[in-house]
Amino acid sequence: MDCRLICRASSAHLSQVLTGFTLLSRSGKLRLSQEWTAPSPPANAAHLRVILGGKLALHYDMQDSGEIDEPAADAADFYFKRSHAASRIPERLRRKVLPFGLNYAVYPDGFDRLELHRLLRSPAHWKARCVGAAQIVSRAVERIAGSFYHAPTAGRMHAPPAFSRAPRVLFMTRAWDPYAPECATPEKREQRAAINAVRKRCIELLRGEFGAAFTGGFEPTEYALKNFPTLVSEGSTKQKDYLAVLRESSICVATTGLHGSIGWKTGEYVAFSK
């Protein structure tokens, strides 16, 4: 079946969807093509339109918010929505707006020319493009020369249960700055403060209950170091090190994310059989 990807952004939010289509193409189930369209505001919108068989229109909305792009939904046969909130969906669209499910960042193993094309068309700074291109090339030569970049690829992002290991509890999380520029309303500031309070209490309880069997804390951002200095994670937060700790942990904790969304770590927990 012919499958045309109509991209308007290069976003990690879309990586799982795009990787899925890439793997279907590699298995011979789809003939994949891609085109780039000018991004509509906001420029970094995590949206993807897909045309199957020349006629069936699918729209993937991976934004971490409950808003629906109504014109895009009107033009689609099915609209898959991350952060799906039934109360935010207009009555006329409820038949076609469906929950996407769990999402997390994952990329194809090896070289992906369509991913490179998206990166080169992205409005990102040239340094970010160079880093992204190096990562794509690194994946392509990994099996031959080894990789200097530990990519979250489909081949890496899963594991069976580790029943023989001593139980460990993991909760590495982020504290959100309520006064960041994007928090323009009291509602958004209050939401972030509430999320931080829940995560702070979780860290305190987990440390108190499990002691050395617990790994976690806040990511050491400038905001966290200033506001929660005693609750910042002491371990490395680099992705390669985080994934190693994730594999070794038996019990993994997650809390509600921005806009009531399910965080990416929940999808990773499921993939790693936690």
Residue pairs with C-beta under 8 A, 6 or more apart in sequence:
1 29
1 30
1 31
1 52
1 53
2 30
2 31
2 33
2 51
2 52
2 53
2 54
3 21
3 24
3 25
3 30
3 31
3 32
3 33
3 50
3 51
3 52
3 53
4 32
4 33
4 34
4 35
4 50
4 51
5 18
5 21
5 32
5 33
5 34
5 35
5 48
5 49
5 50
5 114
6 34
6 35
6 37
6 48
6 49
6 50
6 51
7 14
7 34
7 35
7 36
7 37
7 48
7 118
7 121
8 36
8 37
8 38
8 39
8 40
8 45
8 47
8 48
9 39
9 43
9 44
9 45
9 46
9 47
9 122
10 118
10 119
10 121
10 122
10 124
10 132
11 44
11 45
11 46
11 62
12 105
13 46
13 62
13 63
13 64
13 82
13 103
14 46
14 47
14 48
14 60
14 62
15 105
15 106
15 107
16 103
16 104
16 105
16 106
16 267
17 48
17 60
17 62
18 48
18 114
18 115
18 118
19 106
19 107
19 108
19 154
21 30
21 32
21 50
22 32
22 108
22 112
22 114
22 115
23 108
23 154
24 30
24 32
25 31
25 32
26 108
32 114
34 114
34 117
34 118
36 117
36 118
36 121
39 45
39 123
43 123
45 63
45 69
46 61
46 62
46 63
47 59
47 60
47 61
47 62
47 63
47 69
47 72
48 59
48 60
48 62
49 57
49 58
49 59
49 60
49 72
49 76
50 57
50 58
50 59
50 60
51 57
51 58
52 58
56 77
57 75
57 76
57 77
57 78
58 76
58 77
58 78
58 79
58 80
59 69
59 72
59 73
59 75
59 76
59 78
59 79
59 80
60 80
60 100
61 68
61 69
61 72
61 79
61 80
61 81
61 82
61 100
62 82
62 100
62 103
63 82
63 83
64 82
64 83
64 257
64 258
64 259
64 261
65 83
65 258
65 259
65 261
66 83
66 84
66 85
66 87
66 88
66 259
66 260
67 88
68 79
68 81
68 88
68 89
68 90
68 93
68 97
70 90
70 93
72 79
73 79
73 93
73 96
73 97
74 93
76 96
77 96
78 96
78 98
79 93
79 96
79 97
79 98
80 98
80 99
80 100
81 89
81 97
81 98
81 99
81 100
82 100
82 103
82 261
83 259
83 260
83 261
84 97
84 98
84 99
84 100
85 260
86 94
89 97
102 262
102 266
102 267
102 270
103 262
103 264
103 267
104 152
104 157
104 264
104 265
104 266
104 267
104 268
104 271
105 152
105 264
106 152
106 153
106 154
106 157
106 271
107 115
107 139
107 151
107 152
107 153
107 154
108 115
108 139
108 153
108 154
109 139
109 142
109 153
109 154
109 155
110 139
110 140
110 142
110 143
111 136
111 137
111 139
111 140
112 136
112 139
115 136
116 133
116 136
119 129
119 132
119 133
119 136
120 129
120 133
122 128
122 129
122 132
124 132
134 149
135 149
135 151
138 147
138 148
138 149
138 151
139 147
139 149
139 151
139 153
141 147
150 156
150 239
150 240
150 243
152 239
152 243
156 243
157 243
157 268
157 271
157 272
158 271
158 272
158 273
159 247
159 271
159 272
159 273
160 273
161 273
162 247
162 248
162 250
162 273
165 248
165 250
166 213
167 213
167 250
167 251
168 213
168 214
168 215
168 248
168 249
168 250
168 251
169 206
169 210
169 213
169 214
169 215
169 216
169 249
169 250
169 251
169 252
169 253
170 214
170 215
170 216
170 245
170 246
170 249
170 251
170 252
170 253
171 202
171 203
171 206
171 214
171 215
171 216
171 217
171 252
171 253
171 254
172 215
172 216
172 217
172 219
172 233
172 235
172 237
172 242
172 245
172 265
173 199
173 202
173 203
173 216
173 217
173 218
173 219
173 255
174 199
174 218
174 219
174 221
174 224
175 196
175 199
175 200
175 218
175 219
175 221
175 223
175 224
175 227
175 228
176 192
176 195
176 196
176 223
176 258
177 183
177 192
177 223
178 188
178 189
178 190
178 192
178 193
178 196
179 189
180 192
182 188
183 189
183 192
191 258
191 259
192 258
195 255
195 256
195 257
195 258
196 227
196 228
198 255
198 256
199 218
199 255
200 228
200 231
202 253
202 255
203 216
203 217
203 218
203 231
204 231
206 214
206 216
206 253
207 214
215 233
215 235
215 245
215 249
216 233
216 253
217 231
217 232
217 233
217 234
218 224
218 228
218 231
218 232
218 233
219 232
219 233
219 237
220 232
220 233
220 237
224 231
224 232
225 232
235 241
235 245
236 242
246 252
246 268
246 269
246 272
246 274
247 272
249 274
250 274
251 274
252 265
252 269
252 272
252 274
254 262
254 263
254 265
254 266
254 269
255 263
256 262
256 263
257 263
